[in-house]
Amino acid sequence: MSMPADAPLLDVIAVDLFERDVTLRLPFRFGIVTLTEAPQAFARVRIRLADGREATGVSAEMLAPKWFDKNPDLSNEENFDQLRAALDIASALYRDAGPRTAFGLYAAAYHAQIDNGQARGLNPLVACFGPALLDRAILDALCRLYEVPFAAAVAANLPGIAVTALTPDLTDFDLPTYLATLKPAASAHARHTVGLVDPIADNPDPVGDGLPETLTEVIAAYGHRYFKVKVGGDLNADLDRLKEIAAVLDAAGMPYHVTLDGNEQYDDVDGIMALWRGMVAEPRLERFRAAMVMIEQPIKRQVALDADIGPLAAERPVIIDEADGDLDAFPTARALGYAGVSSKSCKGLYKSILNAARCAAWNREGRGGPHFMSGEDLTTQAGVAVQQDLALATLLGITHVERNGHHYVDGMRGVPHEEQAAFVNVHPDLYHWAGDTARLTIRDGQVALGSLDRPGFARGADPDFAAMRTMTMPSDLAAQRER
């Protein structure tokens, strides 16, 4: 079916939200939390066009604690409820919006979503999780109605992405022409995460499930060339751990590239500069340092956008991640010396596209930079979540994307066999059978993406919603805390 000349108007007529539990095979330490289990949220959204045609779209994302809101006084369950509340707010706004384009729904609800979230104790990063999940499902449904893949839909601007008052800095930028240049990628490098408690060369307490556990085993099994290394804010402990990691990477006998993730563990630029100076002074980190392509937000979000980061930016490009709470964050960060921003599906597909357009606009101006986007994971799970995240990131020209869900979780273990088989059959380049479990396929450090370029938003199979539980929405979170 041919796409319309103008982006179609649609109504959201139903939003169904589900969950299933995910258990990690290895503990994942990032920032102040060590994650061992968490729910995965699924959205099923039904839309209707003006001509009466209807379709259903799907999206999925982990409910990750202590990333969206790192308040140590909140329990993991309270963090999960925050994200459920964001979905509750977005569902009501979208159902009541009336006929709009897919992007128009996002744009019209943007300020109300953040304001309503604030009234329920949610910061903008948490609040925007709700639209992030619904927007993907809506676009999936729209692509299915017009029988086009995600990449083709974006290139033709089927969702109606436009420069609005939300992004006044793009007023003079030719957004439709930029979108038309975007092409799907055939593959991407999987950037392996080295978490704060991950075993490096030896594991004194092995899981023994047949999957790689140490960094040495990971490299041998998957052939990674890109790595994301997390640091914890303790100078001496970080330097010792970096030397251990560097020894393994140097001994692997292959070229490699590294990103350093500060996970908001530093109060100011001086703190992270002390780590950098320690790395410069350590001969055993010379090759590791030379392989470092960027530093991911090291400074706490509360102060990250208050001070110039020039000294650090002069050493390596720095991106914002957790400080990227709203659409104004990236331009603010750029003025302080940040060169890039992360693309995460959980922050919103339209946010990623608009920030990528900003990078293109700023790079054409030739002032500073180069500006860029990076692809970062939040333990994205095999199936709909990993597929849509990969499709989005690589469409924006991101060539290496952090992938960690396949390492900390044993593929689709625990998911109904028929669901696993459906995804393997439709996406044989992306998954393979390991016994009775479907797992993500990584060869020579890369994932193949050809099967994602099909009608819909990067998915050819449906999750088994009958095997999930319906999401239970929290009551007013502010009132809960007062009690």
N, C-alpha and C positions, 0 to 999 in steps of 0.2 A: 504494500500500500504506500502511495506517495505521501510525503509529509506536506502539511499545509503551508501556505505562504506566510501566514502569521501564527504565532504560538496560540494553540487552542485554549479556550477557557474551560475550566473543569470545576466540579464540586466534589468535595470529600464527603462521601455518604456513610462510611463506616471505618472505624479504627479499632482493631482488635490487637491486644498486647498479651504476649505470652513470655514464659521464662522456662529455662531448664538449667539445672545445676552443672557446673563444670569443676572437676577436681584436677588439680595440677599434679603431675608426676614428680616434679621437682619444685621446691620452694623458690619463689621469685621475689627477690628483695630489690625494691626501688624506693629511693627516698626514705620515708619513715615507716614503711610497711613491708612485711614479708607476706606475700600472698600465697595461700595454699588452696583456696577455693573461692568461687564467686558465681553468681547467676549470669547467664547470658540472656539478654532481652531480645525478643523478636516482635516486629511490627508487621501486621497484615492490614493493608489499607485499600479500600475500594473507592474508585473514582468514577464519575459519570461526566461525559461530554454533553454539550448542548444538543447534539443529535440523538441522545439517549443511549449511546454505546457505553458499556461499563467494562472495567477490568480491575483486577486485583494485583497489587504489588507487594513485595516483601523486602525486609531489611533485618539486620541483626547486629548486635553489639554487646560486648561484655559490660556489666555493671561493675566497674572497677573502683575499689575504695582508695582513698588517700591519694588521688591524683587530681580530680576535679576540685576537691576541697580537702586540704591537708590539715585541717583543724584536728589536733591530736585528741581533743576532748570528745570527738564524735566516734562512735563505734562503727565497725564495718557495716553493720545492718542499717545504721542511721545514714551512712553514705549511700547505700543502695536505695533507701527511701527517698533521698534527695533526687536521685536520678529518675525514680518512678514518678515523683512529683512533677519533674520537668516534662515528662511524657504526658502526664495528666493535663497539665496546662496547655501544652501544644495541641493535644487531641481536641480539646474544647475550642480553642481558637480556630483551628483548621476546619472543624466541622461547621462552625458558625460563620465562616468567612464569606460564603457565597461564591459565585463563579469568578475565578481568577486563573491566570496562568500558573503553571507549577512554581515558577520563580516568584510570581506575584503573591502567592500564598506566603512564602517565606518573608518577602519584603514587607508585606502588610502586617504580619504578625510580629516582626522583629522586636520593636520597642515594647509592645504589650507583653511579649514572652519574658523579656528581661525584667520589666517592671513587676509583673505578676510573680515572677520568681523571687525578686527581692522581697516582696511582701510575705513570701513563705520561707525566707531565710536562705535563699539560694544565690550564690554569686553568678555572674554572667556565664562563666564557663560551664557551670552545672546547668543553668537554665537553658542554654543553647543545645544541650544534649537532646532535648525533646524534639525540636525541629530537625535536628541532624538525622535522627532515625526516621522520622516521618517523610522528610523530603526525598530520601533514597527510595523508600517504598512507593511514593507517589510517582517518581520518575520511572521506576521499574514498570508500574502499571501503564503509564503513558507510552513508554517505548513498546510495550506489548500491544497496545491498541493500534499503533501505527506500524507494528512489525519491523522495528528498526533496533539496531544495537545502541548501547549507551553512547559510544564514541560518535556515531553518525548523528544521533539526536543532539548532542552538544554542538557538533560542527554546524548543523543546520539551525541551531538555537530553538529546538522544539520546546524547551521549557520557558523560553521568553526571558532569558537573562538580560538584564538591562542596567545601565548606569542610572542610579537613583540618588535621592538625598542621603542614602546610607553610605555612598562612596563618592562624594563630590570631587575628590582628587582625580577621578577617572573621567571627568566631564569631557575633556578633549581627546580621550582615547577612543579609537575605533574598535569597540568591543566585538561587534559581529564579525569583522574581518579577522580579528585575533582568534575567535572561537573556530572559525572556518579552517584555520591552519593546524588545529590540533588533530593528531593522528594516534590511533591505538598502537601500542607496542607489542611486539611478538614475544618479548621476554623481559625479565628484570632481575638484577642481582638481589639476592636475599641478604640483607645486612644482619649478621648474627649478633644478638645481644649477649653481653657478658655481664650478668647481674652481680650484685654486691655479695651474694653468698654462693655463687656458682663455683664448683670445683674447677681448677685450672689444669694442672698436670696430673694430679692424683685425687681420688675420691675415697676418703677413709670409711665412708658409710654409703656404699653404692646401692642404688635402687634395684639394679639387676633385671631390668625389663627388656633388655636387648637393644634399647635405643642409646645413642651416645649421651654421656653425662658430663665428662670433662671437656674442656676446650680442645684439648688434643684429640679426643675422640670425635668431636663435632667436625673439626677440620677434615679429618680422615674420612668421615662418613659423607659429608655434603660438599666438600671442596670450596668452602666460602673464601671469598677474597675481600669482603667488606665486613667490618665489625663495629659494633657500638659498645663502648666500654663505659660503665657507670662508676662514678666516684662518690664517696660518702661524706666529704667535708673534713675528714681527719687527715692532716697533711702527711704525717709519717706513715699512717696506715695506707693511705692512698698511694703513696710513692712505692711502698713495698709491694702492694698488689699490682701496680702497673708494671713493675720490673718483672714480676712473675708472669704476667700476661705477655709482655714483650718477649720474654725468653721463648715462650711457646710459639708465638707468631714468627719470630726471627728464625727459629729452627725448622719451621714448616717448609722452607725452601721454595717459597713462591712470593710474588709481589702481593702486597696487601694494602688496604686503606682503612683508616680508623676515624670514627667520630667519638668525641668525648662528651658524655652526658653528665652535667653537674647536678641535675635533679633538684635545683633550688637549694643546694646545701650550703651556700655561701651568703653572707650578709651584705657583701659589697665587692667591688672590683678588686680591692686589695687582697681579699681572701683567695680568690681564684688566681690572681697574679702570683701569689706565694707558691701555689702549686706549680704554675708554669715555670717559675724560676727554679724550683726544685727539679723539674723535669729537664730543664736546660743543663743543670749542673751534673746530671747523672749520665755518664757515658753509655750505660746499658739501655737508656731510653732514646738514644740518638735516632735510630732507624724508626722506632715507634713514633717519635715526635715528627719526623719528616713525613710519615705516612698519614698524619692527622689532617683531615680535610675541613673539619669544622668543629666548633664547640657548641653544644646544645645547652640552653639556658642554665647557667650555674647560679644565678642570683635569685633570691626569694622574690616571688611575684609581687609582694607588697612594696618592694623598693626597686624592682628591676627596671621600671620605666621612669625612674626619678633622676638617674645620674648617667653621665656620659661614660661609655665603656671603651673609649678610644685606646687606652693602653693594651687591653686584651684583644680588641679588634685589629690592632696593628700586627698581632702575632698570627691569629687565625680568624677566619670569618665566624661570627657568632650569630645564632638564631634565637628567637623567642619561641617558647612552647607553652608552658603553663601561664605565662603573662599574656597570652593571646586570648583575652577574655571576650573582646568584642571587635567589631569591624574597624574601630579607630586604633587598635593596639599596634598594628604593623606600621602604619605611617609614623606613629609616635616613636616606636622603637627605632625606625630608620634614622630619625633625626638625632638619635643618641649613639649611633654607630653600629647598630645591628644590621647585618647584611641579609638575613633571611628569616623565614618563619616555617613552622612545620605544617604539613598537610596531614590531618588525621580525620578519618571519616566521622569520628565521634564529635568533632567540632563543627561539622557541616560541609556538605559538598559544595554549596554555593560560596561559602567563605573561602574554601580552597581555590575555587575557580577565580574569584575576584582578587584574591591575593596573588595568584599567578599572573593575572592581567596587570596588576601593579608592578610586579617584577619586570614584565615585558616593557611596560611604559617607562619605568625608571631607567632600565638598561638602555633604551633607545635615546633617552635624554643624555646619557653618558656622564651623569654626575654621581660619582661614588660607585660603589658596588664592585663587582657585579652582584646584583640581588638575585636571590634564588629561593626555591622551596625545597624542603627535605621531606622524605616520607618516613613517618614514625609510627610504631605499632603501640597498641595497648592490649597485648595478649589477644590479638584478633584470632578468632577460631575458624577452623576449616569449615567450608560451606559458604553460605551467603556473605558472611562478614568479611572473610579474607578476600573473596572474589571482588566484591564491590570496592573495597579499599585499594586493592591492586589496580583495578581498572581506572579508578579516579587518579591515583598518584601517577601512574605511567602515562595517562593521557596528557597530563600536565608537563611531561618531559622529564620526570624524575626517574633516573636510571637505576638507583639502588634504594631499596625500601627496607627499613627495619622489619624483620619478621621474627617473632619470638613465640607465637602461640603454638607452633608445631614442636618447639623444643620443650616447653614447660607442660604441655598437655599432649597425651598420646593420641594424636589425630582425632578421629571421630569415635573413639572408644566410648561406649555407653549410649551412643545414638542408635536408634532402631536400625537393624541391618538393611531393611528395605530403603531407608533414607540414604544410608551410606552408599548402597549400590547405585541408587539413582544419580548421585553426584559423580561417582567414579565413571559410570557409563556415559554421561553427557560431557564430562570434563576429564577425559583419560590422560591428557597432557599435564593436568594439575594434580591428580591424585593417583595413588596406586594401592593395591591390596597388600597388606603385611599380615598374613594369616587371615583373621576375620575382622581386621580393622583397616579402615581407609585412612591413609596418611598423605600429607602434602609431599609432592615430589620435588626434590631439589637436586639438580645435577650440575656439577662444575660450578656450584654456588649460585645457580640461577633457577628461576621458575619460568615455565613456558605458559604463555597467556592466550594462545590462539583461540582456544575454545570459549573464551569469555566474549569474543566479538560475535554475539548472536542476539536475536531479538530479546529485548528486556535489558535490565541493568545488570549485566555480567552474571546472569544465572540461567541455567537450563533445567534445574530441578527444584522441587519444592521441599521445604522442611516438613516433618511429620508433626503438624500442630496438635493432633489428637494425643500425641505422646508427651505433650508439654502441659504445664499448669497455666491457668489464666493469671495474669499479673494482678496482684492485689494492691490497690493504691493506698498510700498513707493518708492519714488525716493531716491537718495543718501542722507542719513541722515545727513552726515557731511555738505553737501551743504545746506540742510534745516536749520541747526542751524546757519550757516553763514548769511543766509538771515534774 
